Amino acid sequence: MQALIVSGGHLEDSFIASYAASHSFDLVIAADSGIGFFARSGWTPDYIVGDFDSAEPAALKRYLGTGNSQKPVILQFQPEKDETDTEIAIRMAIDKGCGSIHLLGATGTRIDHVLGNIHLLGMAMERGAKCLMVDPNNRIRMVREGFALKKEEQYGRYVSLLPFTPEVTGLTLRGMKYPLEDAVLRCYHSLGVSNEIAGEQAEVSFREGVLVVVESKD
């Protein structure tokens, strides 16, 4: 099963609508102020979750009203909680059997939330789900095993590999502008930033560690 979560970061309505139309989702969740996109687009999510401290009152009212024949399930939480609204949404998607999660509206001006959301990619990974954080310019994921990326399928021009563990060992990059062979990628360095796919496909392999993979358009 595949889930779409719209969180409360930067929301570019045309991008979200286009992205949603190009994928098939079994479950759609609005996290707190992410409900603004749905209210403006006239689209009804399956669930709305959050403490609603930043959600637009008019947007919430639209789905709370009795005149809406397709009311979503609304789950409200206390603001004083351990998890962010986005974490609650991701955990819900996994609990409902979604092995693939697309997280939109997860970037923006709140860098603390952006970093927190990147950490949540690891939470999903640990629970066996693949989670992608996507905005108009970036696609971000977390991996603990090697992968191949075709140039025709990449998201933009650049591919950055950032260690999420203190070290990523045995890193080998093939088919990339800047190849590596059995290298060690360490935290607090920028070695893995702004690589490019040189051929038709890039191959990334490593022995131990966790990588954050960022594909960027500019």
DOLOPA-201964 format. One line per field, with one value per atom (N, C-alpha, C, O): residue number from 1; z, y, x; chain; atom name. Coordinates in steps of 0.05 Angstrom, whole numbers. Each point is the difference from the previous one (the first is absolute). Layout:
<nodes>
resi <- NUM|...
Z <- Z|...
Y <- Y|...
X <- X|...
chain <- A|...
name <- CA|...
</nodes>
This chain:
<nodes>
resi <- 1|1|1|1|2|2|2|2|3|3|3|3|4|4|4|4|5|5|5|5|6|6|6|6|7|7|7|7|8|8|8|8|9|9|9|9|10|10|10|10|11|11|11|11|12|12|12|12|13|13|13|13|14|14|14|14|15|15|15|15|16|16|16|16|17|17|17|17|18|18|18|18|19|19|19|19|20|20|20|20|21|21|21|21|22|22|22|22|23|23|23|23|24|24|24|24|25|25|25|25|26|26|26|26|27|27|27|27|28|28|28|28|29|29|29|29|30|30|30|30|31|31|31|31|32|32|32|32|33|33|33|33|34|34|34|34|35|35|35|35|36|36|36|36|37|37|37|37|38|38|38|38|39|39|39|39|40|40|40|40|41|41|41|41|42|42|42|42|43|43|43|43|44|44|44|44|45|45|45|45|46|46|46|46|47|47|47|47|48|48|48|48|49|49|49|49|50|50|50|50|51|51|51|51|52|52|52|52|53|53|53|53|54|54|54|54|55|55|55|55|56|56|56|56|57|57|57|57|58|58|58|58|59|59|59|59|60|60|60|60|61|61|61|61|62|62|62|62|63|63|63|63|64|64|64|64|65|65|65|65|66|66|66|66|67|67|67|67|68|68|68|68|69|69|69|69|70|70|70|70|71|71|71|71|72|72|72|72|73|73|73|73|74|74|74|74|75|75|75|75|76|76|76|76|77|77|77|77|78|78|78|78|79|79|79|79|80|80|80|80|81|81|81|81|82|82|82|82|83|83|83|83|84|84|84|84|85|85|85|85|86|86|86|86|87|87|87|87|88|88|88|88|89|89|89|89|90|90|90|90|91|91|91|91|92|92|92|92|93|93|93|93|94|94|94|94|95|95|95|95|96|96|96|96|97|97|97|97|98|98|98|98|99|99|99|99|100|100|100|100|101|101|101|101|102|102|102|102|103|103|103|103|104|104|104|104|105|105|105|105|106|106|106|106|107|107|107|107|108|108|108|108|109|109|109|109|110|110|110|110|111|111|111|111|112|112|112|112|113|113|113|113|114|114|114|114|115|115|115|115|116|116|116|116|117|117|117|117|118|118|118|118|119|119|119|119|120|120|120|120|121|121|121|121|122|122|122|122|123|123|123|123|124|124|124|124|125|125|125|125|126|126|126|126|127|127|127|127|128|128|128|128|129|129|129|129|130|130|130|130|131|131|131|131|132|132|132|132|133|133|133|133|134|134|134|134|135|135|135|135|136|136|136|136|137|137|137|137|138|138|138|138|139|139|139|139|140|140|140|140|141|141|141|141|142|142|142|142|143|143|143|143|144|144|144|144|145|145|145|145|146|146|146|146|147|147|147|147|148|148|148|148|149|149|149|149|150|150|150|150|151|151|151|151|152|152|152|152|153|153|153|153|154|154|154|154|155|155|155|155|156|156|156|156|157|157|157|157|158|158|158|158|159|159|159|159|160|160|160|160|161|161|161|161|162|162|162|162|163|163|163|163|164|164|164|164|165|165|165|165|166|166|166|166|167|167|167|167|168|168|168|168|169|169|169|169|170|170|170|170|171|171|171|171|172|172|172|172|173|173|173|173|174|174|174|174|175|175|175|175|176|176|176|176|177|177|177|177|178|178|178|178|179|179|179|179|180|180|180|180|181|181|181|181|182|182|182|182|183|183|183|183|184|184|184|184|185|185|185|185|186|186|186|186|187|187|187|187|188|188|188|188|189|189|189|189|190|190|190|190|191|191|191|191|192|192|192|192|193|193|193|193|194|194|194|194|195|195|195|195|196|196|196|196|197|197|197|197|198|198|198|198|199|199|199|199|200|200|200|200|201|201|201|201|202|202|202|202|203|203|203|203|204|204|204|204|205|205|205|205|206|206|206|206|207|207|207|207|208|208|208|208|209|209|209|209|210|210|210|210|211|211|211|211|212|212|212|212|213|213|213|213|214|214|214|214|215|215|215|215|216|216|216|216|217|217|217|217|218|218|218|218
Z <- 0|0|0|10|-22|-3|13|-5|20|14|-9|-7|7|-4|26|11|-1|24|-9|-11|17|-5|27|16|-10|25|-2|-20|42|2|-6|10|-26|-8|-24|-1|-17|-24|-18|-9|3|-17|-26|-1|-20|-27|-13|-9|8|-7|-27|-3|-17|-27|-1|-14|29|1|13|-10|33|15|-17|-1|-12|-17|-23|-6|-7|-22|9|-12|35|10|8|-6|19|8|-24|1|-22|-24|-15|-14|18|-14|15|-9|32|17|8|-1|9|11|29|9|8|29|12|-7|25|14|25|10|1|24|-2|-8|16|-2|27|11|0|27|-1|-13|26|3|29|19|-16|26|7|-12|31|11|-23|-15|12|-19|-29|-19|15|-27|-11|-24|43|-9|-18|-15|17|-17|-29|-16|7|-28|-8|-21|37|-7|-1|-17|36|0|-25|-12|4|-24|-25|-20|19|-24|-2|-22|44|0|2|-5|12|2|30|17|-12|27|7|-13|34|8|16|7|-3|16|30|15|-7|28|2|-17|38|8|29|18|-14|27|8|-16|43|10|24|9|2|23|-10|16|-42|-13|11|1|8|10|-22|4|-28|-23|-24|-20|23|-22|-3|19|-44|-5|10|-8|25|11|-22|3|-24|-22|-13|-9|6|-13|17|-10|36|18|0|-1|1|0|-24|2|-24|-25|4|-11|26|3|25|3|15|24|-5|15|-36|-5|-8|-12|20|-5|-29|-9|-7|-28|-17|-24|35|-16|0|21|-44|-1|1|5|-10|1|22|-5|29|23|5|2|2|7|30|15|-7|29|11|-10|31|12|27|17|-13|25|11|-11|34|12|24|17|-14|22|16|-11|35|17|-11|-9|9|-9|16|-11|37|17|-4|15|-36|-6|-9|-6|6|-7|-30|-9|-7|-29|-15|9|-31|-18|-14|0|-12|-15|-23|-8|-4|-23|9|-14|37|10|5|-6|18|4|-26|-1|-20|-26|-12|-11|13|-11|15|-13|39|16|-7|-1|-3|-8|-27|-2|-17|-26|1|-13|29|3|14|-8|29|15|-17|5|-25|-18|-24|-18|19|-20|-24|-20|21|-23|1|19|-40|-2|-15|-1|-12|-15|8|-2|10|10|-15|-1|-9|-14|18|5|4|19|-13|-8|4|-12|21|21|-26|19|25|21|-24|23|1|17|-36|0|2|-3|8|2|17|2|11|15|28|11|0|26|-3|-4|7|-4|21|-6|30|20|-8|4|-17|-9|-24|-3|-15|-23|10|-9|28|10|15|-3|18|14|-20|5|-27|-20|-14|-7|3|-11|20|-9|35|19|-2|4|-10|-2|-24|0|-20|-22|12|-9|29|13|16|1|12|16|-19|7|-30|-19|-10|-2|-4|-10|21|-7|32|21|3|8|-16|1|-26|-3|-16|-25|-21|-20|22|-20|-15|12|-37|-16|0|-8|18|2|-16|3|-20|-17|9|2|2|5|-26|-11|1|-27|1|12|-25|-5|-30|-13|4|-29|-9|-24|42|-8|11|-9|28|13|5|5|-6|9|19|-7|31|22|10|5|0|12|17|-2|17|17|-7|-3|0|-8|17|10|-6|14|-16|10|-36|-19|-27|-6|-11|-26|-18|4|-25|-19|-27|-2|-18|-27|-6|8|-23|-8|-29|-8|-8|-28|-5|14|-33|-5|-8|7|-23|-9|22|-3|26|22|24|19|-21|22|2|-19|43|6|-2|20|-44|-4|-10|-13|19|-11|19|-7|32|20|19|6|2|20|22|-5|29|23|19|5|6|19|26|1|20|26|21|2|13|21|23|10|-3|23|25|23|-27|22|0|-20|42|1|-24|-10|0|-24|-18|9|-35|-20|-13|-14|18|-9|-26|-7|-8|-25|-21|-18|18|-20|-27|-4|-16|-27|-18|1|-18|-18|-29|-7|-9|-28|-17|7|-31|-18|8|-9|27|9|-8|-5|4|-8|18|-8|34|20|12|20|-31|11|26|6|9|24|-1|-11|25|1|29|10|3|27|19|16|-17|16|26|4|14|25|0|-2|5|2|29|13|-3|28|5|-17|40|8|2|2|-3|2|-24|3|-25|-25|-22|2|-24|-22|-25|-22|25|-23|-19|-24|35|-17|-14|-12|14|-10|-30|-9|-6|-28|-19|-14|14|-21|-22|2|-25|-23|-12|1|-14|-14|-28|-15|10|-25|-23|-23|29|-21|0|9|-17|1|27|7|10|27|19|-7|31|22|19|4|7|19|26|-1|23|26|18|3|8|18|24|-2|25|24|19|-2|21|18|25|7|6|25|1|-11|26|4|-12|-11|13|-10|-16|10|-33|-17|-3|-2|1|-9|-29|-6|-11|-29|-8|4|-15|-8|-30|-10|-5|-28|-3|9|-23|-2|-28|-17|11|-27|-4|-23|44|-3|25|1
Y <- -24|24|25|0|21|25|23|3|14|22|26|3|17|28|15|-1|15|17|28|5|14|28|14|1|8|12|31|10|3|29|18|23|-32|18|17|10|-6|16|-16|-23|34|-13|15|22|-35|11|-16|-23|34|-15|-14|-23|38|-12|-24|-19|21|-23|-24|-22|26|-22|-13|-25|41|-11|-16|-22|32|-14|-26|-21|22|-24|-21|-23|31|-18|-13|-24|40|-11|-20|-17|18|-17|-26|-17|14|-24|-11|14|-39|-13|-5|-14|26|-2|-15|5|-23|-15|14|-4|22|14|29|4|15|29|12|-1|14|11|29|7|11|28|3|-8|19|4|30|16|-10|27|20|-3|23|21|-9|15|-40|-12|-1|-3|5|0|24|-1|22|24|-7|10|-28|-7|-14|7|-25|-14|18|-2|21|18|18|5|4|17|-15|11|-37|-16|-14|-9|8|-14|-30|-14|4|-28|-9|15|-37|-10|-22|-21|25|-22|-21|4|-27|-21|7|-6|18|7|28|9|4|26|-5|-6|10|-4|24|14|-10|21|13|-6|26|15|25|14|-8|22|27|19|-16|26|19|24|-35|16|-3|14|-31|-5|25|13|-8|23|-8|-20|37|-6|-5|-17|33|-3|-27|-12|3|-26|-23|-18|19|-20|0|-21|45|3|-13|-12|13|-12|-30|-11|-2|-29|-8|-23|42|-6|4|-10|25|7|-24|-19|20|-23|-2|-20|42|-1|-15|-4|-5|-15|-29|-13|2|-27|-20|-24|33|-18|10|7|-7|10|-19|-25|36|-17|-6|12|-31|-6|21|3|11|21|-9|-6|6|-8|23|8|3|24|-9|-16|28|-7|25|23|-26|22|12|-16|42|12|-10|-2|-4|-10|-30|-16|9|-28|-5|19|-45|-6|-1|5|-10|-3|25|13|-6|20|-11|-24|42|-9|-18|-18|25|-16|-28|-19|16|-26|-17|-23|36|-14|-11|-22|39|-8|-23|-18|19|-21|-26|-21|22|-24|-12|-24|41|-9|-15|-21|33|-13|-27|-19|17|-26|-20|-23|32|-18|-10|-22|37|-8|-16|-7|0|-19|13|-14|39|14|-5|8|-20|-4|21|1|17|22|26|1|19|25|23|2|16|24|24|4|10|22|27|6|9|26|22|-6|30|21|-4|10|-24|-6|17|-3|22|18|29|4|15|27|17|-7|27|19|-10|10|-29|-11|-22|-23|30|-19|-22|-23|29|-21|-21|-24|33|-20|-16|-24|38|-14|-22|-23|30|-20|-22|-24|31|-20|-19|-24|35|-17|-19|-22|32|-18|-23|-23|28|-21|-20|-24|34|-18|-19|-21|28|-19|-25|-22|26|-23|-16|-24|37|-14|-18|-23|34|-17|-23|-23|29|-21|-22|-24|31|-20|-18|-23|34|-15|-14|-11|12|-15|14|-12|38|16|18|10|-5|18|27|2|19|26|20|2|13|21|27|4|15|27|15|1|12|12|28|6|12|27|7|-17|41|5|-2|-4|5|-1|-23|-5|-10|-21|-25|1|-24|-25|-13|-4|-2|-8|-27|-4|-14|-26|-9|12|-33|-11|-30|-14|5|-28|-12|14|-40|-14|-24|-18|19|-19|13|21|-33|12|2|-13|28|4|9|9|-11|10|22|-1|22|22|6|9|-13|7|30|14|-5|29|10|22|-38|8|1|12|-24|-2|18|2|11|16|26|8|4|24|24|9|1|23|-8|-21|37|-3|-11|-16|23|-6|-22|-3|-13|-21|4|-2|6|3|-23|-9|-1|-22|9|7|-6|10|-22|-13|9|-21|8|22|-40|5|-14|7|-26|-13|13|12|-15|12|-7|17|-41|-9|-17|-14|17|-19|-12|13|-39|-13|-16|-8|5|-15|13|-14|40|14|-1|9|-20|-1|12|-7|26|14|-6|5|-16|-5|15|3|5|14|29|11|0|27|17|-10|36|19|-1|2|-6|-2|-28|-3|-17|-27|-3|15|-36|-8|-30|-14|5|-29|-7|8|-23|-9|23|-3|24|24|0|-15|32|5|28|19|-17|26|6|-15|38|6|25|18|-17|23|24|-3|27|25|6|16|-28|6|3|-10|23|5|-16|7|-28|-15|-10|0|-8|-12|19|-9|35|19|5|2|0|9|-18|10|-35|-18|0|11|-24|-1|-28|-13|4|-25|5|16|-30|4|-16|9|-34|-17|-3|18|-41|-5|-8|4|-14|-9|3|-5|12|1|-23|-7|-4|-22|9|8|-11|7|-25|-13|6|-23|8|17|-29|4|-23|-15|12|-23|6|-15|37|7|29|17|-11|28|7|-18|43|10|25|18|-16|24|15|-12|39|16|7|10|-16|4|24|-1|22|24|4|4|-6|7|28|6|11|29|9|-8|27|11|24|5|10|24|4|19
X <- 17|-17|17|23|-33|15|-16|-24|38|-13|11|24|-41|8|-6|-22|43|-3|7|21|-39|6|3|-19|43|6|-2|-7|15|-6|24|0|19|22|-8|-23|42|-6|-19|7|-30|-20|-3|-10|19|-4|-22|4|-28|-24|2|-7|18|1|18|-5|28|18|-13|2|-15|-12|-22|-2|-14|-22|11|-10|31|13|13|-3|16|14|-21|3|-24|-21|-14|-6|3|-14|18|-11|37|18|6|16|-28|4|-27|-21|21|-24|3|19|-36|3|-24|-23|29|-21|-9|-23|39|-6|11|22|-39|8|-5|-22|44|-2|9|21|-36|8|10|-13|38|11|-2|13|-30|-4|-5|-19|37|-6|3|-6|14|-1|-28|-5|-15|-28|-6|-20|36|-5|0|-16|34|1|-26|-11|1|-25|-24|-17|16|-23|1|-21|44|2|-5|-11|18|-3|-27|-7|-7|-26|2|-19|43|5|-2|9|-22|-4|19|0|17|18|-15|-23|36|-13|2|-19|41|4|11|16|-23|13|10|-16|42|11|16|12|-10|17|-12|-22|37|-10|-15|-13|16|-14|7|-16|41|9|8|1|3|7|-19|3|-23|-19|-18|-8|1|-18|-28|-11|-1|-27|-21|-17|19|-20|3|-19|44|5|-11|-13|18|-11|-31|-13|2|-29|-13|-22|36|-10|-5|-20|38|-3|-15|-8|5|-16|-30|-17|10|-27|-17|10|-35|-18|-8|-10|15|-8|19|-6|29|19|-7|1|-9|-9|23|-5|30|23|19|23|-33|17|23|-4|28|23|-1|-15|30|4|19|22|-30|16|9|-16|43|11|16|21|-30|13|16|-9|33|18|7|-3|11|9|26|17|-14|26|24|22|-26|22|2|-11|26|4|29|14|-6|27|5|23|-43|3|-10|-19|32|-12|-24|-4|-12|-23|8|-14|37|10|7|-5|18|7|-26|-1|-19|-25|-12|-9|11|-11|16|-12|38|17|-5|-3|2|-6|-27|-4|-16|-26|1|-12|25|2|13|-9|30|14|-18|-2|-12|-18|-22|-11|3|-22|10|-15|41|11|13|5|1|12|31|13|-3|29|14|25|-40|11|-14|-25|40|-12|13|24|-41|10|-8|-23|43|-3|4|23|-44|1|-5|-12|21|-4|18|-7|29|17|25|17|-14|22|-11|-24|42|-9|19|24|-34|17|7|20|-35|6|21|-7|33|21|-1|7|-16|-3|-20|5|-27|-19|11|-5|20|12|19|-2|19|19|-15|7|-27|-17|-13|-1|-9|-13|20|-7|32|21|5|3|-3|2|-23|4|-28|-23|3|-13|29|5|13|-5|22|13|-19|2|-21|-20|-16|-5|-3|-15|17|-9|34|19|3|-1|4|2|-25|2|-24|-25|-7|-22|41|-4|-15|-8|5|-14|19|19|-24|16|-15|-23|37|-12|16|25|-39|13|-10|-24|42|-7|4|22|-43|2|-11|-21|36|-10|6|11|-18|5|29|4|15|28|16|22|-33|16|-17|-24|38|-11|20|23|-32|18|-9|-24|43|-6|24|21|-26|21|3|-20|45|5|22|18|-20|21|11|13|-19|11|3|-12|29|5|-24|-20|23|-22|11|23|-40|6|-20|-23|32|-17|5|21|-42|2|-2|-15|30|1|-28|-8|-6|-27|-21|-21|28|-19|8|-15|38|9|-16|-13|13|-16|19|11|-7|17|27|4|16|27|20|18|-20|21|-9|-24|44|-5|21|24|-34|18|-4|-23|45|-1|13|23|-39|8|-1|-21|42|-1|-18|2|-19|-18|11|-8|25|15|28|8|7|27|17|15|-18|15|-18|-17|22|-11|25|15|-11|24|-4|-22|45|-1|-16|-11|9|-17|13|23|-38|9|-21|-23|32|-18|9|23|-41|6|-21|-23|32|-17|-6|-20|37|-3|24|22|-27|21|24|23|-29|22|-2|-15|29|-2|15|18|-25|15|3|-16|37|5|7|21|-38|5|8|19|-34|7|-16|-19|28|-14|-11|15|-42|-13|-5|-14|24|-2|-17|-2|-10|-15|18|25|-36|14|18|19|-25|14|-20|-23|30|-19|7|-8|24|10|-22|4|-27|-20|-20|-19|24|-19|4|23|-45|-1|16|17|-24|10|-20|-22|29|-18|2|21|-43|1|13|-10|31|15|-10|0|-9|-10|-30|-14|5|-29|-10|-23|42|-8|23|23|-29|20|-5|-23|44|-2|14|23|-36|10|0|-21|44|1|18|17|-23|16|-4|-20|38|-1|-16|-18|24|-14|-7|14|-35|-8|-27|-14|7|-26|6|14|-25|3|-26|-22|24|-22|6|21|-40|3|-17|-25|37|-14|3|23|-45|1|-11|-22|37|-8|0|16|-35|-2|18|8|-2|17|16|16
chain <- A|A|A|A|A|A|A|A|A|A|A|A|A|A|A|A|A|A|A|A|A|A|A|A|A|A|A|A|A|A|A|A|A|A|A|A|A|A|A|A|A|A|A|A|A|A|A|A|A|A|A|A|A|A|A|A|A|A|A|A|A|A|A|A|A|A|A|A|A|A|A|A|A|A|A|A|A|A|A|A|A|A|A|A|A|A|A|A|A|A|A|A|A|A|A|A|A|A|A|A|A|A|A|A|A|A|A|A|A|A|A|A|A|A|A|A|A|A|A|A|A|A|A|A|A|A|A|A|A|A|A|A|A|A|A|A|A|A|A|A|A|A|A|A|A|A|A|A|A|A|A|A|A|A|A|A|A|A|A|A|A|A|A|A|A|A|A|A|A|A|A|A|A|A|A|A|A|A|A|A|A|A|A|A|A|A|A|A|A|A|A|A|A|A|A|A|A|A|A|A|A|A|A|A|A|A|A|A|A|A|A|A|A|A|A|A|A|A|A|A|A|A|A|A|A|A|A|A|A|A|A|A|A|A|A|A|A|A|A|A|A|A|A|A|A|A|A|A|A|A|A|A|A|A|A|A|A|A|A|A|A|A|A|A|A|A|A|A|A|A|A|A|A|A|A|A|A|A|A|A|A|A|A|A|A|A|A|A|A|A|A|A|A|A|A|A|A|A|A|A|A|A|A|A|A|A|A|A|A|A|A|A|A|A|A|A|A|A|A|A|A|A|A|A|A|A|A|A|A|A|A|A|A|A|A|A|A|A|A|A|A|A|A|A|A|A|A|A|A|A|A|A|A|A|A|A|A|A|A|A|A|A|A|A|A|A|A|A|A|A|A|A|A|A|A|A|A|A|A|A|A|A|A|A|A|A|A|A|A|A|A|A|A|A|A|A|A|A|A|A|A|A|A|A|A|A|A|A|A|A|A|A|A|A|A|A|A|A|A|A|A|A|A|A|A|A|A|A|A|A|A|A|A|A|A|A|A|A|A|A|A|A|A|A|A|A|A|A|A|A|A|A|A|A|A|A|A|A|A|A|A|A|A|A|A|A|A|A|A|A|A|A|A|A|A|A|A|A|A|A|A|A|A|A|A|A|A|A|A|A|A|A|A|A|A|A|A|A|A|A|A|A|A|A|A|A|A|A|A|A|A|A|A|A|A|A|A|A|A|A|A|A|A|A|A|A|A|A|A|A|A|A|A|A|A|A|A|A|A|A|A|A|A|A|A|A|A|A|A|A|A|A|A|A|A|A|A|A|A|A|A|A|A|A|A|A|A|A|A|A|A|A|A|A|A|A|A|A|A|A|A|A|A|A|A|A|A|A|A|A|A|A|A|A|A|A|A|A|A|A|A|A|A|A|A|A|A|A|A|A|A|A|A|A|A|A|A|A|A|A|A|A|A|A|A|A|A|A|A|A|A|A|A|A|A|A|A|A|A|A|A|A|A|A|A|A|A|A|A|A|A|A|A|A|A|A|A|A|A|A|A|A|A|A|A|A|A|A|A|A|A|A|A|A|A|A|A|A|A|A|A|A|A|A|A|A|A|A|A|A|A|A|A|A|A|A|A|A|A|A|A|A|A|A|A|A|A|A|A|A|A|A|A|A|A|A|A|A|A|A|A|A|A|A|A|A|A|A|A|A|A|A|A|A|A|A|A|A|A|A|A|A|A|A|A|A|A|A|A|A|A|A|A|A|A|A|A|A|A|A|A|A|A|A|A|A|A|A|A|A|A|A|A|A|A|A|A|A|A|A|A|A|A|A|A|A|A|A|A|A|A|A|A|A|A|A|A|A|A|A|A|A|A|A|A|A|A|A|A|A|A|A|A|A|A|A|A|A|A|A|A|A|A|A|A|A|A|A|A|A|A|A|A|A|A|A|A|A|A|A|A|A|A|A|A|A|A|A|A|A|A|A|A|A|A|A|A|A|A|A|A|A|A|A|A|A|A|A|A|A|A|A
name <- N|CA|C|O|N|CA|C|O|N|CA|C|O|N|CA|C|O|N|CA|C|O|N|CA|C|O|N|CA|C|O|N|CA|C|O|N|CA|C|O|N|CA|C|O|N|CA|C|O|N|CA|C|O|N|CA|C|O|N|CA|C|O|N|CA|C|O|N|CA|C|O|N|CA|C|O|N|CA|C|O|N|CA|C|O|N|CA|C|O|N|CA|C|O|N|CA|C|O|N|CA|C|O|N|CA|C|O|N|CA|C|O|N|CA|C|O|N|CA|C|O|N|CA|C|O|N|CA|C|O|N|CA|C|O|N|CA|C|O|N|CA|C|O|N|CA|C|O|N|CA|C|O|N|CA|C|O|N|CA|C|O|N|CA|C|O|N|CA|C|O|N|CA|C|O|N|CA|C|O|N|CA|C|O|N|CA|C|O|N|CA|C|O|N|CA|C|O|N|CA|C|O|N|CA|C|O|N|CA|C|O|N|CA|C|O|N|CA|C|O|N|CA|C|O|N|CA|C|O|N|CA|C|O|N|CA|C|O|N|CA|C|O|N|CA|C|O|N|CA|C|O|N|CA|C|O|N|CA|C|O|N|CA|C|O|N|CA|C|O|N|CA|C|O|N|CA|C|O|N|CA|C|O|N|CA|C|O|N|CA|C|O|N|CA|C|O|N|CA|C|O|N|CA|C|O|N|CA|C|O|N|CA|C|O|N|CA|C|O|N|CA|C|O|N|CA|C|O|N|CA|C|O|N|CA|C|O|N|CA|C|O|N|CA|C|O|N|CA|C|O|N|CA|C|O|N|CA|C|O|N|CA|C|O|N|CA|C|O|N|CA|C|O|N|CA|C|O|N|CA|C|O|N|CA|C|O|N|CA|C|O|N|CA|C|O|N|CA|C|O|N|CA|C|O|N|CA|C|O|N|CA|C|O|N|CA|C|O|N|CA|C|O|N|CA|C|O|N|CA|C|O|N|CA|C|O|N|CA|C|O|N|CA|C|O|N|CA|C|O|N|CA|C|O|N|CA|C|O|N|CA|C|O|N|CA|C|O|N|CA|C|O|N|CA|C|O|N|CA|C|O|N|CA|C|O|N|CA|C|O|N|CA|C|O|N|CA|C|O|N|CA|C|O|N|CA|C|O|N|CA|C|O|N|CA|C|O|N|CA|C|O|N|CA|C|O|N|CA|C|O|N|CA|C|O|N|CA|C|O|N|CA|C|O|N|CA|C|O|N|CA|C|O|N|CA|C|O|N|CA|C|O|N|CA|C|O|N|CA|C|O|N|CA|C|O|N|CA|C|O|N|CA|C|O|N|CA|C|O|N|CA|C|O|N|CA|C|O|N|CA|C|O|N|CA|C|O|N|CA|C|O|N|CA|C|O|N|CA|C|O|N|CA|C|O|N|CA|C|O|N|CA|C|O|N|CA|C|O|N|CA|C|O|N|CA|C|O|N|CA|C|O|N|CA|C|O|N|CA|C|O|N|CA|C|O|N|CA|C|O|N|CA|C|O|N|CA|C|O|N|CA|C|O|N|CA|C|O|N|CA|C|O|N|CA|C|O|N|CA|C|O|N|CA|C|O|N|CA|C|O|N|CA|C|O|N|CA|C|O|N|CA|C|O|N|CA|C|O|N|CA|C|O|N|CA|C|O|N|CA|C|O|N|CA|C|O|N|CA|C|O|N|CA|C|O|N|CA|C|O|N|CA|C|O|N|CA|C|O|N|CA|C|O|N|CA|C|O|N|CA|C|O|N|CA|C|O|N|CA|C|O|N|CA|C|O|N|CA|C|O|N|CA|C|O|N|CA|C|O|N|CA|C|O|N|CA|C|O|N|CA|C|O|N|CA|C|O|N|CA|C|O|N|CA|C|O|N|CA|C|O|N|CA|C|O|N|CA|C|O|N|CA|C|O|N|CA|C|O|N|CA|C|O|N|CA|C|O|N|CA|C|O|N|CA|C|O|N|CA|C|O|N|CA|C|O|N|CA|C|O|N|CA|C|O|N|CA|C|O|N|CA|C|O|N|CA|C|O|N|CA|C|O|N|CA|C|O|N|CA|C|O|N|CA|C|O|N|CA|C|O|N|CA|C|O|N|CA|C|O|N|CA|C|O|N|CA|C|O|N|CA|C|O|N|CA|C|O|N|CA|C|O|N|CA|C|O|N|CA|C|O|N|CA|C|O|N|CA|C|O
</nodes>
